Amino acid sequence: MNQTEPTNPLPEYTCKRVSKKVEITGKLDDPAWLSAKPIQLLDAITGNPGRFSTEVRVLYDDVFLYVGFKCEDTYVWGTVTERDGPIWNEECVEVFVNPANVAHQYYEINVSPKNIIFDSVILNNRTIEKPNETFIGLTEWNPEGLITATHVNGEVDFPGKATGWTAEFAIPLAALIGATNVPPQPGDEWRMNFYRIDSPKNEGREHYAWSQTGKAAFHLPWRFGTIKFE
């Protein structure tokens, strides 16, 4: 498949503030989620709709940045059980957060359908001119107060026995060093991207993104979209 630098404009999203803590159950059943406009993730390479629908919603309050994913899927599975294990080789959803809007440092928080977390501070030497340079993930970063939960609609680890899964993140704002204001003030902007990796058969992977990357790679910070806080 042809993989080139996308030319489409970077997306923007207005993140609504909530006055009450969002209950993290993994099911996206807190009524607050209804106030958040849904984002549709598309094929990361082509920008076209993927085989499955993937929807993301984002909210915030004084303490947390909330992110919710709703993923269609007929085979929901995972074998990794350890914190910071390689869940990106299987199935997961991913949040990349750059509150300082700097080119080479941001945060990555991923969750598998079995609620296994990978979280890291990323130091990235890539540029648009050198997109294949190295990056480092500092997995010692485990943000205090992070809350995640997942729910599978159907059976896990059995092909054809599920219709999808959902995941919720409550990311503590105090752990995201580099933001101009904590909590964000109305009008503040952060660079972010949202991703999903789906592995339908233990082989090959499907890559979904909010902001198209043009290749089967996510660590391209110049392609992050912009979150505007309401």
C-alpha positions, 0 to 999 in steps of 0.5 A, a space after each residue: 500500500 502506498 504510504 506518503 505524507 498526508 496533505 489534508 489539514 490537521 483536525 481540530 476538536 473542542 473539548 467540553 468541560 464537565 462539572 462532575 467527575 465522570 464515572 469510569 466503568 469501561 462502558 461509556 455509560 456516564 451521561 456526561 459522554 453524551 455532551 462530547 462530540 464523537 470523533 470517527 477514527 479512519 484508516 491511518 494510511 489512506 484516511 478512508 473508513 476502516 473495516 470497523 467503526 471506531 469512535 472517540 469522545 473527549 471531556 475534561 474537568 479540574 482533575 482529569 482529561 477523559 477519553 472514551 473509545 467505542 470499537 466495533 470488532 468481531 474478535 476481541 482478544 489479548 495475551 499480554 498481562 503485564 503493565 507496559 507489555 507490548 499490547 501494540 502487537 495485539 489489539 489496543 487503543 492509544 492516546 498521545 498527548 502533547 500538552 506543551 506543544 513541543 516537537 519532540 516530547 509527549 505522553 503515550 497511554 494505551 489500553 488493551 481490551 483486557 485493560 492492560 496499560 502501557 504508559 510512557 513518556 516519549 522522547 522522539 527525534 523524528 521530523 517530517 524530513 526524517 520520519 524514520 529516526 529513533 524514539 525512546 519510551 520511558 516506561 518508568 512514567 506511571 501517572 499517579 491517579 490514572 484510571 482506566 476500564 474496559 468492557 467487551 460486548 460478547 466473549 473475549 478471545 473467541 473469533 466471531 463471539 463479540 460485537 465490539 469493546 469500549 475503553 475509558 481513560 481518566 488521565 490526571 492532568 497534574 501528571 501531564 507536565 508541560 501544560 501552560 495551565 492545570 487545569 486547562 483554561 478556556 482557549 488553551 490548545 494541546 496537540 493530541 492524536 488518537 489511535 486504534 490497532 486491530 489484529 483480526 487474526 493474530 497476524 497483520 494489523 489494521 491501524 486507525 487514527 484521528 489525524 491521518 499519518 499516511 503510514 503504519 506508524 503513529 509516532 509522527 508528532 507533526 501529524 497530531 491534531 489540536 484539542 481546544 479546551 472550551 
